[in-house]
Amino acid sequence: ETDATVFRLGGDEYAIVLPGALRAQAIEMGERALRAVRGYAIQPRGKRPISNFTASVGIALYPFHGIDMASLLGNVDFALYQAKGDGRNRISLYDQDATNLRNTTRRVYWARHLREALDRGRILLYAQPTIRLADHSPMHSEVLARIVDDNGALVLPEKFLEFAESLRLVQDIDFAVIEKLLKHRGQGAARTRMRHVINLSQVSI
């Protein structure tokens, strides 16, 4: 019953456009969207209903937070990750505070960068051998993940692991590592009888 249009931006991201709405109306619409998602349930056949759905909402206002579509969507993205960074399942209005903006910019960058690395297969595996000191014989190899950036340079885990965990992408990275390792062993590496050890995230465990 409102003059609103809903767009799917991709994946599980949607945009609600409210022409002529004021700040309070935008926040109220965000609250309605959150209540709708929280109240949603799926009834699998023969099983208990699944109803633990949540969402995060970011709000940007025209013309205060952008005068064109690109800047408005970009600042909605910032607000969305501010909401996620504050604990998820909440609303965040775009905040121009320098500190928050800097932190959120990094989160937005890594969210896109990590998702692109997963989608394009830019995760590389390296094997670090563990050697027995008594006779210097190899015991097993620890599998380490690297990401290739747009310039072809390797990005080490200390750069992206914290963001992967906070953005809940670390399990996807774990699965990608396992899949690549199994393919590698299936191509003949298993004949070496070398054991491989993978560090899994707490989420995956």
Salt bridges, closest charged atoms under 4 A:
GLU1 OE2 - ARG32 NH2 3.27
GLU28 OE2 - ARG35 NH2 3.44
ASP77 OD2 - ARG112 NH2 2.31
GLU116 OE2 - ARG120 NH2 3.76
GLU116 OE1 - ARG122 NH1 3.20
ASP119 OD1 - ARG115 NH1 3.63
ASP135 OD1 - ARG132 NH1 3.61
ASP150 OD1 - ARG122 NH1 2.59
ASP172 OD2 - ARG115 NH2 2.95
GLU179 OE2 - LYS183 NZ 3.82
